[in-house]
Amino acid sequence: MADLSQISLVGSPVQTSGTVETVPPSNPLVLGEHDESEPFEISSDDSAFLDRLGEVHESSPLSVSYTSDGEAIVSSSSYVGVLTLPSGVQIEVSPKQSVTRLLWALQYAFDTPVDSMGQETEFATASSFFDAIGVLFLTELKTVLDQGLHRDYVRTQAVQDHVRGRIDVQRQLQRPNPIPTDFAVEYNEFTTDTVLNRAVLAAVRVLTGLVRDNELAGQLRHQEQRLRQFTRVEPVPLESVERIELSRLNEHYEVLLDLTRTVLAREFFEDISAGTNRSLALFVNMNEIFERLVERAFRAAAKDIGGLTVEGQASIQNIIDGPHAVSMQPDVLVRHDDGTPATVIDAKWKTGSRSSGDVYQLTSYILALDTCGALVYPGHSGQDGEESTVMNEYSLRSVELATDAAAPSYSDYVDVLETSARLYLTDIL
């Protein structure tokens, strides 16, 4: 993750409007995914900030272009989230689906129950994406706290008036004039102040500042205070979060850790040094959320049919030898019990026309595995779409997974999702 703490010192803007005030069409400026704003007047500071963001970030969640009159047009991508400009103007990117369906989709993707919370029924379509994430996070955090925070041995260095563990000879010799009863020691402490718990605390602090629902924010803040009794507020490097592995002793953290990584391991930055206003931003790539949802739906469908196994993000043999070879990891690979491929699936969180790149990518998977394949998109019907043939032999289909189905309850929604996956598998078998 790029270090944006000094973003105001990096690069130079391609173009600035020269104005001293940003006048967006609305504040907050609300965009959908793959959307763009109407042209608007933008201050030099805000213009430079957006340009530098694009220079620092290889895959920036937002981009800006300019009209001949110097007005700005802000464009979004597949990331959803919020960003505060130096002037204080906020830009929000909302997901395609309504928040009611989104809450169900996130609940299904992360396999977390929210039935114990009445709050999700109060969400309206105006609620933010992070309110939905916040509901799931709060539910899982309560579950973990009720079962007990995990403790682990943490290597600790300290200066104490008695020897504990072993004396750190090098640090002891570097101390000022020898003090007979003052020792630099190093020991293993059995504590809740672990990387795992500090990461969870960092994530809840981020969400508390982003959710709109006041009651939800209050509940998150309360849980934050509970956590701070057991662990420190301290930055957790992204690499450390990604390296966390769960064991039998802390497996009850599984969903909470997934949500923590979703919050911390994405395009997140705060207190950006740009202008006089504090900036806070968090963007989440909906492609990755949709991949989780598709994998779980096909796992459930394969289990229901029987005789099939599902691999998520499977590594497969490359059809190219030499320096042009690239890693090939389809989102979902379905195999027969004997190990032979049944179908390969690539999840695409997009609506509208498919791209040639999507087709080429799936075609390479099909040829590498000698099997049929499908591009899976979010949709309403859950019905199979168009079908083509690769090398006059293998079927290539477009399939809609019913992510926005008109279901009266969450259980009905799950049934519709899994049925749409099962229809495709039954047909190709």
C-alpha positions in Angstrom: 0.0 0.0 0.0 1.4 3.4 -1.0 2.5 5.7 1.8 0.4 8.8 1.3 1.3 10.5 4.5 3.3 13.1 2.6 1.1 13.3 -0.5 1.2 17.0 -0.6 5.0 16.8 -1.2 4.8 14.3 -4.1 4.7 15.1 -7.8 3.1 18.1 -9.4 -0.4 18.6 -10.9 -0.9 18.2 -14.6 -3.3 21.1 -14.6 -5.0 23.3 -12.1 -8.1 25.4 -12.5 -6.6 28.5 -10.9 -9.7 29.1 -8.9 -9.7 29.5 -5.1 -12.9 27.7 -4.3 -14.3 24.3 -5.1 -18.0 24.4 -6.2 -19.2 20.8 -6.7 -22.7 20.0 -8.1 -23.5 18.7 -4.5 -21.7 18.3 -1.3 -21.0 15.5 -0.8 -20.4 14.8 -4.5 -22.0 11.4 -5.0 -21.0 9.1 -7.8 -21.8 5.5 -8.7 -19.2 3.0 -9.8 -17.7 3.7 -13.2 -19.4 7.1 -13.1 -18.3 10.7 -13.7 -19.4 14.0 -12.3 -20.7 17.0 -14.2 -18.0 19.6 -14.8 -17.5 21.9 -11.8 -15.1 24.6 -10.6 -12.3 23.3 -8.5 -9.7 25.1 -6.4 -6.0 24.8 -7.2 -5.4 22.9 -3.9 -8.1 20.3 -4.6 -7.0 19.9 -8.2 -3.4 19.4 -7.2 -4.4 16.9 -4.6 -6.4 14.7 -7.0 -3.6 14.9 -9.6 -1.0 13.8 -7.0 -3.3 11.0 -5.8 -3.3 9.6 -9.3 0.5 9.9 -9.5 1.2 8.3 -6.2 -1.4 5.5 -6.5 -0.9 3.0 -9.4 -4.6 2.1 -9.4 -6.3 5.3 -8.1 -9.9 4.9 -7.0 -10.6 8.3 -8.5 -9.3 10.2 -11.5 -9.8 13.8 -12.7 -9.9 15.4 -16.1 -10.5 19.0 -17.2 -12.6 20.8 -19.7 -11.2 23.5 -21.9 -12.6 26.0 -19.4 -10.6 24.5 -16.6 -13.5 22.8 -14.9 -12.9 19.4 -13.3 -14.7 16.1 -14.1 -14.1 13.4 -11.4 -14.4 9.8 -12.6 -14.8 6.7 -10.4 -13.8 3.0 -11.0 -14.8 -0.3 -9.4 -13.8 1.1 -5.9 -16.5 2.3 -3.5 -15.8 4.6 -0.6 -15.3 8.2 0.5 -12.6 10.8 0.1 -12.3 14.3 1.7 -10.6 17.0 -0.4 -8.3 19.6 1.2 -11.2 22.1 0.9 -13.5 19.9 3.0 -15.6 18.8 0.0 -16.3 15.1 0.3 -16.6 12.7 -2.7 -18.6 9.4 -2.2 -18.7 6.5 -4.6 -21.6 4.2 -4.0 -22.0 0.6 -5.1 -24.4 -0.5 -7.9 -26.9 -2.4 -5.7 -29.2 -0.8 -3.2 -28.0 -0.9 0.4 -30.6 -3.5 1.4 -29.4 -5.9 -1.2 -25.8 -4.9 -0.5 -26.1 -5.7 3.2 -27.4 -9.2 2.3 -24.7 -9.6 -0.3 -22.0 -8.7 2.2 -23.6 -10.9 4.9 -23.5 -13.8 2.4 -20.0 -13.1 1.1 -18.5 -13.0 4.7 -20.9 -15.7 6.0 -21.8 -13.7 9.1 -25.3 -13.7 10.8 -26.9 -10.3 11.7 -30.2 -11.7 12.8 -29.4 -10.8 16.4 -29.3 -7.1 15.4 -32.5 -5.3 14.7 -30.6 -2.4 13.3 -30.2 -3.8 9.8 -34.0 -3.5 9.3 -33.7 0.3 9.8 -31.3 0.9 6.9 -32.7 2.9 4.0 -31.3 3.3 0.5 -29.6 6.5 1.7 -27.4 4.6 4.1 -23.8 4.4 3.3 -21.8 1.4 2.1 -19.8 1.6 5.3 -22.9 1.4 7.5 -23.4 -2.1 5.9 -19.8 -3.1 6.6 -20.1 -1.6 10.1 -23.2 -3.8 10.9 -21.3 -6.9 10.0 -18.1 -5.8 11.8 -20.0 -4.9 15.0 -21.8 -8.3 15.0 -18.5 -10.3 14.6 -16.7 -8.1 17.1 -19.4 -8.7 19.8 -19.1 -12.4 19.1 -15.3 -12.4 19.6 -15.5 -10.3 22.8 -18.2 -12.5 24.2 -16.0 -15.6 23.6 -12.9 -13.8 24.9 -10.0 -12.0 23.3 -7.2 -14.3 22.2 -3.9 -14.1 24.2 -0.5 -15.0 22.8 3.1 -14.8 23.7 4.6 -11.5 22.6 8.3 -10.8 22.7 8.7 -7.7 24.9 11.6 -5.4 25.7 11.5 -3.2 28.8 13.5 -1.6 31.5 12.5 -2.9 35.0 13.8 -2.8 38.5 14.1 -6.6 38.5 15.4 -9.3 36.1 12.6 -10.9 34.0 13.4 -13.3 31.2 16.9 -12.5 30.1 19.1 -9.3 30.3 19.5 -7.6 27.0 23.3 -7.1 27.4 23.7 -4.7 24.5 20.9 -2.4 25.6 22.1 -2.7 29.2 25.6 -1.5 28.3 24.1 1.4 26.3 22.2 2.7 29.2 23.6 5.8 31.1 25.6 5.4 34.3 25.0 1.9 35.7 22.1 1.7 38.0 22.3 -1.6 40.0 18.5 -2.1 40.2 17.6 -1.0 36.7 17.8 -3.7 34.0 17.1 -3.8 30.3 15.3 -7.1 29.8 13.6 -9.1 27.1 10.9 -11.7 27.8 7.8 -13.4 26.4 4.6 -11.9 27.8 1.3 -13.8 27.6 -1.0 -10.9 26.6 -4.0 -9.7 24.6 -1.9 -6.9 23.2 -1.2 -8.8 20.0 -1.0 -7.8 16.3 -4.3 -9.5 15.7 -6.2 -7.5 18.4 -4.4 -4.2 17.5 -5.5 -4.7 13.8 -9.1 -5.2 14.9 -8.9 -2.1 17.1 -7.5 -0.1 14.1 -10.3 -1.3 11.9 -13.0 -0.4 14.3 -11.5 3.1 14.7 -11.6 3.5 11.0 -15.3 2.4 10.7 -16.4 4.6 13.6 -15.3 7.6 11.7 -17.0 6.6 8.4 -20.4 5.2 9.3 -23.3 7.7 9.0 -25.8 6.0 11.3 -25.4 7.6 14.8 -26.6 4.6 16.7 -24.2 2.3 14.9 -21.3 4.7 15.4 -22.1 4.8 19.1 -22.1 1.1 19.4 -18.8 0.8 17.5 -17.3 3.5 19.8 -18.4 1.5 22.8 -16.8 -1.6 21.5 -13.6 0.4 20.7 -13.5 1.4 24.4 -13.8 -2.2 25.5 -10.9 -3.2 23.2 -8.7 -0.4 24.4 -8.7 -1.9 27.9 -6.8 -4.9 26.5 -4.7 -3.6 23.6 -2.9 -0.5 22.5 -3.8 1.9 19.8 -0.8 1.5 17.5 -0.4 1.4 13.7 -0.3 -2.1 12.3 1.7 -2.6 9.1 -0.3 -4.1 6.2 2.3 -6.9 5.8 1.7 -7.9 9.5 -2.1 -8.1 8.9 -1.7 -10.3 5.8 0.7 -12.6 7.7 -1.8 -13.3 10.5 -2.7 -17.0 10.7 -5.4 -18.4 12.9 -5.3 -21.6 14.9 -7.7 -23.7 16.8 -7.4 -21.3 19.8 -8.5 -18.2 17.9 -10.6 -19.6 15.0 -13.6 -17.6 16.3 -11.8 -14.6 14.8 -12.1 -15.9 11.2 -14.9 -13.6 9.9 -13.7 -10.7 12.0 -10.2 -11.0 10.6 -11.6 -11.1 7.0 -13.5 -7.9 7.7 -10.5 -6.3 9.3 -8.4 -7.1 6.2 -11.1 -5.7 4.0 -11.0 -2.4 5.9 -7.2 -2.1 6.5 -5.7 -3.9 3.5 -7.4 -1.7 0.8 -6.9 1.8 -0.4 -7.0 3.5 3.1 -5.2 6.6 4.2 -5.9 9.3 6.8 -4.6 12.6 8.0 -3.2 13.4 4.6 -1.0 16.4 4.5 -2.9 18.4 2.0 -4.2 21.9 2.8 -5.5 22.8 6.2 -8.3 20.2 6.5 -7.7 16.7 7.7 -8.5 14.2 5.0 -9.9 10.7 5.6 -10.5 8.2 2.8 -11.3 4.5 2.5 -12.0 2.7 -0.8 -12.9 -0.9 -1.1 -12.7 -2.9 -4.4 -16.1 -4.4 -5.0 -14.6 -6.9 -7.5 -13.0 -8.7 -4.5 -16.2 -8.7 -2.5 -18.1 -10.1 -5.5 -15.5 -12.8 -6.0 -16.1 -14.0 -2.4 -19.8 -14.1 -3.0 -19.5 -16.0 -6.2 -17.1 -18.6 -4.7 -19.4 -19.2 -1.8 -22.5 -19.5 -4.0 -20.8 -22.1 -6.2 -19.4 -24.0 -3.2 -23.0 -24.3 -1.9 -24.4 -25.3 -5.3 -21.6 -27.9 -5.8 -22.2 -29.4 -2.4 -25.9 -29.7 -3.1 -25.4 -31.4 -6.4 -22.7 -33.7 -5.1 -19.6 -35.2 -6.8 -18.0 -31.8 -7.2 -15.3 -29.8 -5.3 -14.7 -26.1 -5.6 -11.3 -24.2 -5.5 -11.2 -20.5 -5.0 -8.3 -18.5 -6.6 -6.9 -21.8 -7.9 -3.4 -21.8 -9.5 -3.5 -23.6 -12.9 -0.9 -24.5 -15.5 0.1 -21.7 -17.9 -0.4 -22.3 -21.6 2.6 -20.0 -22.3 6.2 -21.1 -21.8 8.9 -18.5 -21.6 9.3 -14.9 -20.4 5.7 -14.0 -21.5 4.1 -16.5 -19.1 1.9 -14.9 -16.4 0.2 -16.2 -13.3 -3.1 -17.8 -14.0 -5.6 -17.9 -11.0 -9.3 -18.2 -11.9 -11.7 -17.0 -9.3 -13.5 -20.4 -9.1 -12.5 -23.8 -10.4 -15.0 -26.6 -10.1 -13.7 -30.2 -10.3 -15.2 -33.6 -10.4 -14.3 -35.9 -7.5 -11.7 -37.6 -9.7 -9.9 -34.2 -10.1 -10.8 -33.5 -13.7 -12.1 -29.9 -14.3 -15.9 -29.5 -14.7 -15.9 -25.7 -15.3 -13.9 -22.6 -14.7 -15.5 -19.3 -13.6 -14.4 -15.7 -13.7 -16.4 -13.3 -11.5 -16.9 -9.8 -12.9 -18.5 -7.1 -10.8 -19.9 -5.0 -13.7 -23.0 -4.4 -15.7 -23.5 -3.6 -19.3 -21.4 -4.9 -22.2 -18.6 -7.4 -21.5 -15.0 -6.4 -22.4 -12.8 -8.2 -24.8 -10.3 -8.6 -22.0 -12.8 -10.5 -19.9 -13.4 -12.9 -22.8 -9.6 -13.4 -23.5 -8.9 -14.0 -19.9 -11.6 -16.7 -19.5 -10.6 -18.3 -22.9 -7.0 -18.8 -21.6 -8.4 -20.6 -18.6 -10.6 -22.7 -20.7 -7.8 -23.8 -23.0 -5.4 -24.4 -20.1 -7.9 -26.7 -18.4 -9.7 -28.3 -21.4 -13.1 -27.4 -20.0 -16.0 -25.1 -20.4 -16.2 -21.8 -18.6 -18.5 -18.9 -17.6 -18.2 -15.2 -17.0 -20.4 -14.5 -13.9 -21.9 -11.0 -13.5 -24.2 -9.5 -10.9 -27.8 -9.3 -12.0 -31.5 -9.9 -11.3 -32.7 -13.0 -13.2 -30.0 -15.6 -12.4 -30.6 -16.9 -15.9 -27.9 -18.0 -18.3 -27.0 -15.4 -20.9 -25.3 -15.7 -24.3 -23.2 -18.7 -25.2 -20.2 -19.0 -27.5 -17.8 -21.8 -28.5 -14.1 -21.8 -28.0 -12.1 -23.8 -30.7 -15.4 -25.4 -31.8 -15.4 -27.5 -28.6 -15.7 -25.7 -25.3 -18.7 -23.7 -24.1 -18.2 -20.1 -22.9 -21.2 -18.5 -21.3 -22.2 -15.3 -19.6 -24.2 -16.0 -16.4 -26.0 -13.7 -14.1 -25.8 -14.4 -10.4 -29.0 -13.1 -8.9 -27.4 -10.6 -6.5 -30.2 -8.1 -6.7 -33.1 -10.5 -6.6 -36.5 -9.3 -5.2 -36.5 -11.6 -2.2 -38.6 -11.0 0.9 -36.0 -12.2 3.4 -32.3 -13.0 3.7 -32.9 -16.8 3.6 -34.9 -16.3 0.4 -32.1 -14.2 -1.0 -29.6 -16.9 -0.3 -31.9 -19.5 -1.9 -32.1 -17.4 -5.1 -28.3 -16.8 -5.2 -27.4 -20.5 -4.8 -30.2 -21.6 -7.2 -28.7 -19.4 -10.0 -25.3 -21.0 -9.4 -26.9 -24.5 -9.3 -28.8 -23.9 -12.6 -25.5 -23.3 -14.4 -23.7 -26.3 -12.9 -26.6 -28.6 -13.5 -26.8 -27.5 -17.1 -23.1 -28.0 -17.9 -23.1 -31.4 -16.2 
